[in-house]
Amino acid sequence: RTVYVNGEYLPETEAKVSIFDRGFLMADGVYEVTSVLGGKLIDFEGHSKRLERSLSELQIRKPMENEALLEIHRELVARNGIEDGLIYMQITRGAPGDRDFAFPSDETEPTVVLFTQSKPGLADSPAAKTGIKVISIPDIRWGRRDIKTVQLLYPSMGKMMAKAAGADDAWMVEEGAVTEGTSNNAYIVKGSTIITRQLGKEILHGITRAAVLRFAREAQMKVEERAFTIEEAQAADEAFVTSASTFVMPVVEIDGASVGQGTPGPVATRLREIYLEESR
Ligand code: PDD
């Protein structure tokens, strides 16, 4: 695989980042994951806007213009022959010559790393036909989840807790309400109304979320942006999650209780079809 690091395209085995990189030492960095379907980048503009916002909230210098970032994405897709898959992009505050809690001087160049993940048939995932099972766990992450930082230890532990419990993923709960999944936004459907938590600092502002809600409204579906509890979700007609890597993924079980018929529901199935059709 050819990867990109700080201005160079290199074989992955030759790509190197300093041991003093603040992404490595302090999780001082942000990232984006953009999907590729049929060689086409899905919603690059949304991802690059969110990247810009994450960088500016953390006062990390933007290393290059969106045009240049887009060019790197395209180049990696071409060099690695990606039909379906993901592109991971990470930007950190860079590598000063030592470890220090204080931010380094402005001369420190941000570190820029991108790589591809080939996933043939990404849009035809078998899980979309069966749906996934989730468990609930407390949300103990920091208070700025609207910034897409590389602090992914707790979400990663959540995924492992889910697997240990025989489930696929975890929904995080704070003050009695679901915030989001470990790496996706969470939704329920009651009757014909789609319910998902309102935007705020408590959740990541999903790029897929924005697109799906727009398509839902265009299709005259009712959308309510508000918090919901695990009990409300278990009693809902349907549940699902969205992300750049799973698109729209039905959730059929929450903490052992079947949602609706325990199979992917018509609203989630329809939204998945619309999303894939409209964004390809
Ligand atoms: N995760 N919430 C969290 C906590 C996420 O990590 C993600 C994305 C989302 C969905 O955002 P989007 O629709 O823009 O992908 C919501 C990516 C896919 C990841 O970490 O791999």
Residues whose N, C-alpha, C, O or C-beta is under 5 A from the ligand:
A	BS01	PDD	V33 E180 G181 T182 S183 N184 N185 L204 H205 G206 I207 T208 R209 T242 S243 A244 S245
